[in-house]
């Protein structure tokens, strides 16, 4: 019998969804039956990946979408499974990642009135008044499947909304009786539910931008996530090289500009100092950035003209936000950059590089020299800079790196020094524990790639490694996870000292943020998924350990965890 559950699977398949990351429960008998029936008859449906913990499944779906651009699906169990999606809901929402989440509902009948009626005690206590409300504040769209007649339409509309800028997650529910109900195969096509076309700059706005950029003495681009579309990177390089514009990354979540380009001015995260390039710029183009600067610490000078191009320029999900701009545009970065370059091509005269070009190039050289000095072989204990510089030497064209370093965020990003679009990224959001599941999703999306995740010890524990490494072995998705083991959470300490530099916390020898005595991080992965495991503490151990770990991943096809005791800062 063809049911609403068959229709759900067919709709996802026709829409190009490759994977369902599933954590099934008592609300999913019809879905499990439909999956088994399709398997028995060789009908194509998305591949099912069992996610022992829901948060890991959603992180994996998000990582897959980040590198492929294609949304994937997650199936969870009523409100309990929805809540176990945890911080991954925040991450896919804030980072604008398209994912479809489907959760069952407790049956709405209790005396056998329909197939799927309540037959287990749990179905009374898991029935809540507004299950969708648990995640509504994070979703672009939420709905309930109420009839088998229009399942495909709701699925395709959900994916249309998820993949239209600003992208984001969507959440659907369906009770057992509906998912068991007989349906008719739909004859429509998801082609009628395409995402919106990318938005472009208005002609008036384009001309204003060109005018200010042409006349700038020190133009500067500030960006965070423009590189989510790798095709935008060469367009930005072309624009900046013809204008002599510098590029500053603010808490970057993607590789936005080649780090070896002399116009690259580095990145700023929470460093407590004014950025020189930002202070000196007379025209600033903010391009896809949620927090281009922190005004109490670092900001443009008050005479600078600031233009803002973003898929989400109003930041409607942020109650408090604002950047003083000349003009702000809701536009796709790749489309806008092509427009700017084409307009400059048509210009009445050649564009002369800005007066600031020499300063940008000199600052870039000084920055590179400082990075090299910081990465020098340390005495006695391993520094993050030395370690990440060693990792960089093993990165090739088929390597994708994930950064969840937190207090080591800038050091990891700067010393990875990515130069290839799509070669490095972060969660783009604020809930920790992203990197393990995301690395799985990246590996499933790009099986030919070597995937390397670098995270703090706290993030590693947040990531539910017992689930991550079981999944890595089960689904042949080996990757290398490097744990920066600095003995606990450092970020809360930095936050406390920033507000209370001379307070009691600054003098306390025992803040409740330590992981002493530390867990056996690599041992957890070995026990859960047969991962290669090693712990190191001295600089001379780094290179041999990296060679071994990468051999395990690339040749033996085993996940690997390298627990590195690094200097705590």
C-alpha positions in Angstrom: 0.0 0.0 0.0 1.3 3.4 -1.0 1.1 5.7 2.1 1.9 9.2 3.2 5.3 7.9 4.3 6.0 6.6 0.8 5.1 10.0 -0.5 7.4 11.7 2.0 10.3 9.5 0.8 9.5 10.0 -2.9 9.2 13.8 -2.4 12.7 14.0 -0.8 14.2 11.7 -3.5 12.8 13.7 -6.3 14.1 16.9 -4.7 17.6 15.6 -4.7 18.0 14.8 -1.0 20.7 12.1 -0.8 20.6 11.3 3.0 18.2 11.0 5.9 20.0 11.2 9.2 17.5 9.3 11.3 16.8 8.6 15.0 13.6 6.6 14.8 11.0 6.0 17.5 7.4 4.8 18.2 6.0 7.5 15.9 7.7 6.1 12.8 6.3 2.6 12.0 4.9 3.7 8.7 8.2 5.4 7.7 10.2 2.3 8.6 7.8 0.1 6.7 8.0 2.4 3.6 11.9 2.4 3.8 11.9 -1.4 4.1 9.4 -1.8 1.2 11.5 0.4 -1.0 14.6 -1.6 -0.2 12.9 -4.8 -0.9 11.7 -3.6 -4.4 14.8 -1.6 -5.3 13.0 1.7 -5.4 15.3 4.7 -4.9 15.0 6.6 -1.6 17.6 8.7 0.3 20.2 6.6 2.1 19.5 6.2 5.8 22.2 7.0 8.3 21.4 6.0 11.8 22.3 8.8 14.2 22.5 7.5 17.8 22.2 11.1 19.0 20.0 13.6 17.2 22.3 16.6 17.5 25.1 14.7 15.7 22.6 13.8 12.9 21.6 17.5 12.4 25.3 18.6 12.5 26.1 16.0 9.8 23.2 17.2 7.6 24.4 20.7 8.1 28.0 19.9 7.2 26.9 18.1 4.1 24.9 21.1 3.0 27.7 23.5 3.8 30.1 21.9 1.3 27.6 20.7 -1.3 24.9 23.4 -1.2 22.3 20.7 -1.2 19.9 20.3 1.7 19.6 17.0 3.5 16.9 15.5 5.8 16.9 14.6 9.5 14.2 12.4 11.1 13.7 12.6 14.9 11.3 11.2 17.5 8.4 13.5 18.6 9.2 16.3 21.1 12.0 14.3 22.9 14.0 13.9 19.7 13.3 17.4 18.7 14.8 18.7 22.0 17.8 16.4 21.6 18.6 18.2 18.4 20.0 20.7 21.0 22.4 23.4 19.9 22.6 22.1 16.3 19.3 23.8 15.8 20.9 27.1 16.7 23.8 26.4 14.4 21.9 25.6 11.2 19.6 28.6 11.9 22.2 31.2 12.5 24.5 29.9 9.8 21.7 29.9 7.3 22.1 26.2 6.4 19.2 24.5 4.5 18.0 21.3 6.3 14.6 19.6 6.4 13.8 18.2 9.8 10.8 15.8 10.1 9.5 14.7 13.5 6.6 12.4 14.3 3.7 13.3 16.5 2.0 11.2 19.2 -1.2 9.6 17.7 -4.3 11.7 18.0 -6.6 8.7 18.5 -6.6 6.2 21.4 -9.3 3.6 20.7 -8.2 2.1 17.4 -10.2 4.6 15.3 -7.5 4.6 12.6 -4.4 2.6 11.8 -1.5 3.9 14.0 -3.8 4.7 16.9 -2.1 4.8 20.4 -0.8 1.4 21.6 2.1 2.3 23.8 2.1 4.2 27.2 4.7 6.6 26.0 2.3 8.2 23.5 0.3 9.9 26.2 3.2 11.5 28.0 5.0 12.5 24.8 2.0 14.4 23.6 2.6 18.2 24.1 0.4 21.2 23.2 2.8 22.9 20.7 5.6 20.6 19.6 6.5 22.9 16.6 6.9 25.7 19.1 10.0 24.1 20.5 12.0 25.1 17.5 9.8 27.7 15.8 12.0 30.6 16.7 14.9 29.0 14.7 13.0 27.8 11.6 12.3 29.5 8.3 9.1 27.5 8.1 7.2 24.9 10.1 4.1 22.9 9.3 2.2 19.7 10.0 1.4 17.0 7.5 -2.4 16.6 8.0 -3.3 14.7 4.9 -1.7 12.2 2.6 -3.0 14.1 -0.4 -0.5 17.0 -0.3 2.6 15.6 1.4 4.8 16.2 -1.7 3.6 19.8 -2.1 4.4 20.6 1.6 7.8 18.9 1.4 8.7 20.8 -1.8 7.5 24.1 -0.5 9.5 23.5 2.7 12.7 22.9 0.6 11.9 25.9 -1.6 11.9 28.1 1.5 14.9 26.4 3.0 17.0 27.0 -0.1 15.9 30.6 -0.8 18.1 33.4 0.6 18.5 33.8 3.5 18.6 30.0 3.6 17.7 28.0 6.8 16.2 25.0 8.3 12.5 23.9 8.1 10.5 21.7 10.4 7.7 19.3 9.6 5.6 17.0 11.8 3.1 14.2 11.1 1.1 12.0 13.3 1.1 8.2 13.0 -2.4 8.0 11.6 -1.6 10.4 8.8 1.7 8.8 8.0 -0.1 5.4 7.8 -2.9 6.6 5.6 -3.2 5.5 2.0 -2.0 8.0 -0.6 -1.9 8.3 -4.4 1.5 8.9 -6.0 1.8 12.5 -6.9 2.4 13.4 -10.6 3.9 16.8 -9.9 7.6 17.8 -10.0 9.8 19.7 -7.6 11.0 21.8 -10.5 7.9 24.0 -9.9 9.2 24.7 -6.4 12.6 26.1 -7.2 14.3 28.5 -4.8 14.1 32.2 -5.6 16.7 33.6 -8.0 19.6 35.4 -6.4 18.9 39.0 -5.7 21.0 41.7 -7.5 21.9 45.3 -6.8 19.7 48.0 -8.1 21.1 50.1 -10.9 21.1 53.2 -8.8 22.8 51.4 -5.9 25.3 49.8 -8.2 26.4 53.2 -9.6 26.7 54.7 -6.1 28.9 51.8 -5.0 31.1 52.1 -8.1 31.4 55.9 -7.6 32.6 55.5 -3.9 34.9 52.6 -4.6 36.5 54.4 -7.6 37.2 57.5 -5.5 38.4 55.7 -2.4 41.9 56.3 -1.1 41.8 53.3 1.2 39.0 50.9 0.3 38.5 47.9 2.6 36.2 44.9 2.3 35.0 43.2 5.5 33.4 39.8 5.2 32.6 36.7 7.2 30.6 34.1 5.1 30.8 35.3 1.5 32.8 32.2 0.7 29.8 29.9 1.3 29.6 30.2 -2.5 33.1 29.3 -3.7 32.4 31.0 -7.0 32.3 34.4 -5.2 35.9 34.2 -4.1 37.6 34.8 -7.5 35.1 37.7 -8.2 36.2 39.3 -4.9 39.9 38.8 -5.7 39.3 40.5 -9.1 37.5 43.4 -7.6 40.1 44.0 -4.9 43.1 43.7 -7.1 41.8 46.2 -9.6 40.9 48.7 -6.8 43.8 48.0 -4.5 41.3 47.2 -1.7 42.3 45.3 1.4 40.2 42.4 2.8 39.6 41.9 6.5 37.7 38.9 7.7 35.6 39.3 10.8 35.0 36.0 12.6 35.2 34.2 9.3 33.1 31.1 8.8 34.3 30.2 5.3 37.4 30.8 3.2 36.5 34.2 1.7 39.8 35.4 0.3 43.2 33.7 -0.3 45.4 34.2 2.7 48.5 34.4 0.5 47.2 37.4 -1.5 49.1 40.6 -0.5 45.7 42.4 0.0 44.6 40.0 2.7 44.7 41.8 6.1 44.0 39.0 8.4 41.0 38.2 10.6 39.6 39.6 13.8 37.6 37.6 16.3 37.4 38.9 19.9 40.8 40.4 20.1 40.6 43.5 22.3 42.2 46.0 20.0 41.4 48.4 17.2 42.1 47.0 13.8 44.4 49.4 11.9 43.1 48.7 8.4 39.6 49.3 9.6 40.5 52.5 11.3 42.3 53.9 8.3 39.7 52.9 5.6 37.7 55.7 4.0 35.3 53.4 2.2 34.2 50.1 3.8 32.2 47.5 1.9 30.7 45.0 4.3 29.9 41.8 2.4 28.0 39.0 4.1 28.9 39.5 7.7 26.8 39.3 10.9 29.3 41.1 13.1 31.7 43.1 10.9 33.2 44.7 14.0 32.6 45.1 17.7 31.9 48.8 18.2 33.2 49.0 21.7 36.6 47.6 20.6 37.2 48.1 16.9 35.2 50.1 14.3 35.7 52.3 11.2 36.5 55.9 11.7 33.5 58.1 11.8 34.2 59.8 8.4 34.3 56.5 6.5 31.5 55.6 4.0 30.1 52.2 4.8 28.2 50.2 2.3 26.6 46.9 3.2 25.7 44.0 0.9 24.1 40.9 2.5 21.6 38.1 2.0 20.2 39.2 5.3 21.1 42.9 5.8 18.4 43.5 8.5 19.4 40.5 10.6 15.8 40.0 11.4 16.5 37.2 13.8 18.7 39.4 16.0 16.8 41.7 18.3 19.7 44.1 18.7 21.8 44.9 15.6 22.9 47.9 13.6 25.7 49.2 11.5 25.8 52.8 10.4 25.8 52.7 6.6 25.5 55.0 3.6 23.5 52.3 1.9 22.4 48.7 2.6 21.4 46.2 0.0 19.8 42.8 0.2 21.6 41.0 -2.6 23.6 37.8 -3.3 27.3 38.5 -2.9 28.4 36.6 -6.0 25.8 38.3 -8.2 26.7 41.8 -6.7 30.4 41.2 -7.2 29.8 40.3 -10.8 27.8 43.4 -11.3 30.5 45.6 -9.7 33.2 44.0 -11.9 31.1 44.4 -15.0 30.4 48.0 -14.2 34.1 48.8 -13.7 34.8 47.1 -17.0 32.4 49.5 -18.7 33.8 52.5 -16.9 35.0 55.6 -18.8 38.6 55.2 -17.7 40.9 52.6 -16.2 40.7 52.1 -12.5 43.8 53.1 -10.7 44.7 51.1 -7.5 44.1 53.0 -4.3 46.8 55.0 -2.5 46.5 52.5 0.3 47.7 49.6 -1.8 51.4 49.9 -0.7 50.3 50.0 2.9 48.1 47.0 2.6 50.9 45.0 0.9 53.4 46.1 3.6 51.0 45.2 6.4 50.5 41.8 4.8 54.2 41.1 4.7 54.6 42.1 8.4 51.7 39.9 9.3 53.1 36.9 7.4 56.5 37.4 9.1 54.8 37.5 12.5 52.9 34.3 11.8 56.1 32.5 10.8 57.7 33.6 14.0 54.8 32.4 16.1 54.9 29.0 14.4 58.6 28.4 15.2 59.4 25.2 17.0 58.7 25.9 20.7 60.7 24.9 23.7 59.3 22.0 25.7 55.5 22.2 25.0 53.4 22.4 21.9 51.8 25.7 20.9 48.7 25.8 18.8 50.5 28.0 16.2 53.3 25.4 15.8 50.8 22.5 15.6 48.4 24.1 13.0 51.4 25.2 10.8 52.4 21.5 10.8 48.9 20.5 9.8 48.9 23.0 7.0 51.9 21.3 5.4 49.7 18.1 5.0 46.8 20.0 3.4 46.4 19.3 -0.4 43.8 20.2 -3.0 41.6 17.3 -1.7 41.7 18.4 2.0 38.8 20.2 3.8 39.5 21.7 7.2 37.0 22.5 10.0 37.8 24.9 12.7 36.1 24.8 16.1 39.0 26.1 18.1 37.1 28.8 20.1 39.8 30.5 22.2 42.3 29.3 19.6 39.9 30.3 16.8 42.1 33.0 15.3 45.3 31.0 15.7 43.8 28.0 13.9 42.4 30.2 11.1 45.5 32.3 10.6 48.0 29.3 10.6 45.8 27.1 8.4 46.1 30.1 6.0 43.5 28.7 3.5 43.9 29.7 -0.1 41.4 27.5 -1.9 37.6 28.3 -2.0 35.7 25.7 -0.1 38.8 24.4 1.6 38.1 25.6 5.2 35.1 26.6 7.2 33.6 26.9 10.7 30.1 26.4 12.1 29.2 30.1 11.5 27.3 30.1 14.7 27.6 29.8 18.5 26.7 26.4 19.8 29.7 24.2 20.5 30.1 20.5 19.6 29.5 21.1 15.8 32.7 19.8 14.4 32.3 16.1 14.9 29.0 15.6 13.2 29.8 18.3 10.6 33.0 16.4 9.7 30.9 13.3 9.1 28.6 15.2 6.8 31.5 16.7 4.9 33.0 13.3 4.3 29.7 11.8 3.1 29.3 14.8 0.7 33.0 14.6 -0.5 34.1 11.0 0.0 37.3 11.7 -2.0 38.4 14.4 0.4 40.6 14.2 3.4 38.6 15.9 6.2 40.5 17.4 9.2 38.6 18.9 12.2 40.4 20.9 14.8 38.6 21.6 18.0 39.1 22.5 21.6 38.8 19.8 24.3 35.4 21.2 25.5 34.0 21.2 21.9 35.1 17.6 21.5 33.1 16.5 24.6 30.1 18.6 23.5 30.2 16.8 20.1 29.0 13.4 21.6 32.1 11.5 20.3 30.6 8.1 21.1 28.0 8.7 18.4 30.3 10.5 16.0 32.9 7.7 15.8 30.4 4.9 15.8 28.8 6.6 12.7 32.2 7.2 11.1 33.0 3.5 11.2 29.5 2.3 10.3 29.2 4.6 7.2 32.8 4.6 6.0 33.3 8.2 6.8 36.8 8.4 8.3 38.3 11.8 9.2 41.0 13.2 11.5 40.0 15.0 14.6 42.7 17.0 16.4 41.9 18.0 20.0 43.5 21.1 21.3 43.8 19.9 24.9 44.4 23.0 27.1 42.8 21.5 30.2 39.3 23.0 30.1 37.1 25.8 29.0 39.2 29.0 28.4 36.5 31.1 26.9 34.5 31.7 30.1 37.7 32.8 31.8 38.5 35.4 29.0 34.9 36.7 29.2 35.1 37.1 33.0 38.5 38.9 32.8 37.2 41.3 30.1 34.5 42.6 32.4 36.3 42.0 35.8 40.1 42.3 35.0 40.9 42.9 38.7 38.1 41.0 40.2 38.0 37.8 42.3 37.9 35.6 39.2 41.2 37.1 38.0 42.8 35.9 41.3 41.0 32.6 41.7 43.2 29.5 41.2 40.1 27.2 41.0 37.5 28.6 38.6 34.9 25.8 37.8 36.0 25.5 34.2 38.8 22.9 34.4 38.8 19.4 33.0 41.5 18.1 35.3 41.9 15.1 35.4 41.1 15.1 31.6 39.2 12.3 29.9 40.9 10.0 27.4 39.6 11.8 24.3 41.2 9.6 21.7 40.3 6.5 23.8 36.6 7.4 23.6 36.9 7.4 19.8 38.8 4.1 19.8 36.2 2.4 22.0 33.2 3.8 20.1 34.4 3.3 16.5 37.8 1.6 16.4 39.5 4.9 15.7 43.3 5.4 15.5 44.1 7.1 18.8 47.1 8.9 20.2 48.0 11.5 22.8 51.1 13.7 22.4 52.7 16.5 24.5 56.1 17.4 22.9 56.9 19.3 19.7 59.0 16.5 18.2 56.0 14.1 18.4 53.8 16.3 16.1 55.1 15.4 12.7 55.3 11.6 13.2 51.8 11.6 14.8 50.3 13.6 11.9 51.8 11.2 9.3 50.4 8.2 11.2 47.0 9.7 11.7 46.6 10.7 8.1 47.7 7.3 7.0 45.0 5.7 9.1 42.4 8.0 7.5 43.6 7.8 3.9 44.9 4.3 3.6 43.3 2.2 6.4 40.0 4.2 6.2 39.8 4.5 10.0 38.9 7.7 11.8 41.7 9.1 13.9 41.8 11.3 17.0 45.0 13.1 17.9 44.9 14.5 21.5 47.4 17.3 21.7 48.4 18.8 25.0 48.9 22.5 24.0 50.0 25.5 26.0 47.0 27.2 27.6 46.9 30.9 27.1 
